[in-house]
Amino acid sequence: MSSSPQVAASERSTAVLSALAFFFVLTSYYIIRPVMNQLGGAVGSQSLPLFYGAVFVVMLLLTPVFGMLVARFPRRRLLGWSYSFFILCLLAFVPAFLAQDRIGARTLGVVFFVWVSVFNLFVVSLFWSFMADIFSSGEARKAFSLIALGGMAGAIFGPLVTKFLVQLIGVAPLLVVSALALSLSLALLLRLSAQADLQPHSRGNDVIGGSLWAGVRALWSQPFLRYMALLMLFGDGIGTLAYALVADYAKAHFTGEVARTQFYNNLDLATNLLGAVLQLSVTRWLLVRHGAGWGLVVPSLVNVGLLAAVAVVGAGSSLILFGASVPLLAVLMVVTRGFAYGMTKPAVDALYTRVPRETRYKGKNFVETAVWRFGDLVVTSGVSALGKLGMGVAGMALIGAGISGVATWVARRAGQSPDLLPEDRPAPPAHAASRAG
């Protein structure tokens, strides 16, 4: 038992380094997120189906490309090449944003929306695939909330950096700051990969292999992935509904790219503060004591209540929070996404530790990119069509509440999926083991 404290210290060190790496990943992402969103706010919800349609097509085209990379290269090279590519892309976008007025928000918006979605595939989603690869199920239930909390700190720090710098240097130079943060995350991830490769029975240098389309086929053959796909369509569709409605609000109330960037930046800051509070208060307790499945159910129930409130009270009203008048739609967007990032995401990634390795990379990334963007396309097209037919926000919220009710049932089923590997049982404390001996 003398090695037990050393093992525990090693696990804590890995979790802390992972949290720090995720801090820089989300710092990078949340610097460019308001830059992307201000382009959507410039054109309103009517153009969002075009944005998401282009993203969906590109995601389908990239699915076999990502499958090829995962099949042929070990994770260390996959991480290094992917992150380095996006660091260079961030720098390459700087001249385009300097010429945004000449290019046009609509044209630049489509291109940047597509690119940020690809960024999500190869950076954010790949990060969690890597985490699911180096942590066991039992370790994940304890560590993933800490890692997600590190990400939440980055998701708060990124908007604060943007809020401070956008007035001083403008929008385009923010991409350079984002590239620097992503470079720091890459350095930490390569160190974690090297440490994991030294562990007994490490498979980090193994090529995963398999088919380029394995992620697509797994969606039809594995019940758990089907539940995840449905949950992605229903659950994240609510966040997309809120996003589309807020885009119309931003178009009507803000002029200029700096003002819109500040508005979306404030929404991101509030969202991530809520996510951090959840991580510090209930998420880890819920995952450890009751299982990751409940981390999917609770946010869906919250969405039902919020959307029902919007349907009853009306979207035109505001709430007084901390002495300021906040539109109810902004509250809806902040709370739904705060629970998604602060509770749903670590629960989902903990469940992915209980599936085969190929599914962690290929199946998971297909669900979190192509399926996700298909849902975005359906929701934004539906909002546009219902708006043209004269349906108001209250009617859309009522439909959303019904969809969230279905998502609650799917979430419960996902946590009990029959094809999930058994949960790791926590090891008994050292003093208990010594007494038993």
TILUMBA-267206 format. One record per residue (C-alpha): z, y, x negated. Coordinates in steps of 0.02 Angstrom, whole numbers, plus 50000, padded with zeros to 5 digits. Example, Ala and Ser with C-alpha at 12.3 -4.5 7.8 and 13.67 -1.06 7.14 Angstrom:
BEGIN
503904977549385503574994749316
***
This chain:
BEGIN
500005000050000500075011749850498245015949870498465021650051499005039550007497525040649887496335034850024497075047350146496915061450018495105056549986494725056850172495535074050190494555080650041492925074250114493335081850283493755098750206492175099350101491165094150254491965107950356491565120650221489755114550213489605116150402490365133550389488905139050283487625129650390488165138750547488405155250456486575153850409486055148650584487045161850676486325175650568484565171050623485035166350803485245184150868483665188750773482765175350873483615179851036483165198251027481335192851032481685183251194482615198351262481115209251222479955199351337481155192751473481265175551555479455175451615478855172151437480185159151395479145144551464477805149251336479105149451197479875132851247478195124851285477595128451109479245121851039479115105751139477345102251078477855105150897479375093950918478285079650980477125081950832478575082250709479445066750777478395054450674478485066150523480375065850527480345047050556479235045050402480425055250294481955045550354481055028950333480485032250154481815042650068483695040450038484815053350118485135063549960483295067349934483055069950121484445082950123483865091749965482035093250010482345098050192483615111650157482605118650011481055119850120481975130250251482765141550121481005145950063480425148250244481825160650279481235171250134479425169850190479845176950363480515193350292478805202050282478395196550461479965204750531479625220450433477975221150528478685215850699478025231450789476255228050727476305209250757477145210650928478765203050993477845190151099476775183250956478165183750826479365176850957478345161150988478175157750801480005161050762480635151150913479635136250853480255138050676482095139750726481925123950830481225114850679482665122450580483845114250706483005097350679483055097250490484645107050459485945106450599485505089450671485235081650499486955087950447487785078150588486725062850556487375063450377489175065450440488975050250554488355040750401489845044250287491275043250414491835028050513492185029050700494065030750676493875043650539492625053350644493815055350791495075063450673493895072950556492465078850666493515091450760494035098850591492225099150533491665106950696493055119750676492355124150505490685126450590491485137350722492195148250585490435150150517489775153250691491025167450707490755173950530488855174050550488855185950699490165196950613489035198050460487565202150574488555215050671489055223750509487395222650417486085225250553486455243850564486455245650375484945235350321483995231450482483425214650550482235207850417483435207750267484675197250368483535182450334483915183950147485785183150185485475167750293484515159350151485975162250033487215154050154486055139150176485925137149987487825135949974487885122750111486555112450021487575112649860489115105949953488135092550046487365086049885489105084949811489735075349964488255063549955488605060149770490435056549808490005045049953488775035449843490225030849727491195022349867491165003249885489804996950002488955013950004487205013850077486765031650027485415026149904484675013850029483075018650117483345016850304481565010550332480915005650502479535012850611479035031150618479235030450808480885020850808481805035650884480625036151033480695017351062482585017151048482685029251194481975015851308482875000851234484645007451207485725012451357486775024351253485265034451198484645035251377486315042451431486235054951287484485060151338485005062651520486545072151466485465083151354484305086951501485685090151628487075097251521486115108551404484975113451547486425123451616486545133251454484675136251460484825142451640486145154851586485075159951437483555163351547484555173951668485365183751527483645186751449483135196251607484755206051599484445210751416482665216151452483265227451594484745235351504484315236551318482885244651225482495241951042482715226750932484355232850854485205235351025484635218351088485165209950925486895217750941487055212051123486595193951084487665194650929489185199451036488825184851153488745172951006490365179750936491285177451101490535159951123491095154250952492825161750968493035151351126492385136051034493635138850894495075140451018494565123951097494505115550927496225121950883497015117651050496335102751146494765094851073495525084750931496965079151042495745073751178494625063951060496045055050969497125051251121495845047851256494205044251166492615053751133491925050251307493135062551387492465075951271490845074551370491635074051543492765089351534491385102151490490305095551633491745098351755491965116051687490115119351717490265113751898491675126051929490825140651841489155138751929490005136652097490935152952064489315162052021488515155352181489975161452287490425177952201488665183252152487895186851983487865205652005489745207151987490695210151826492385205251758493605216651668494055207951505495095216651372494765233351456492865231251459491695227251603490775210951565489315204551672489725188051758488115180551689488715184251513490365175551552489395160451617488365159451457489875161551343490985148551430489645135151454489075136451274490845138251207491315121451283489665113851225489995118751044491895117151046492065100551136490435091851183489625092551011491035084250910491245071351048489395066951045489355065550856490905054650855490045042650975488525041850860489615033650726489615018350840487725015450838486585007650705486125018450555484295020450605484825026750776485985039650696484505047950613482925044250712483575041750889484865055450878483655068250811482325064050941483585066751081484245082851004482525090450975481075084151081482145079351232483165095351216481625106351209480805097051353482345101451456482205119651401480385119851457480795112351627482265123951659481425140151607479845135551703480925131651854481855148251841480195157451830479455148251979481015150052088481095168452046479305170952102479725161852264481125174152296482645163552254484085173652185485335169752050486605163052175485385149852237484955144552059486805143452017487095132052168485705120452108486475120951934488175116052004487405100552083486535095951920488195097951828488995085951950487685072851904487965076751720489825072851742489405055351802488165052651660489455058751533490735046151594489465032051583488925037251407490685035351338490755017551408488985012251360488924993351329487884994651170489135005451076490004996850931491884994150954493065008450912493945007850744495785004550769496885016850674497805009150528499695007450550500795019550454501315013650281503175012750323502795002050477501734990150373503114988550243504394984350377503234971150450503074963350276
***
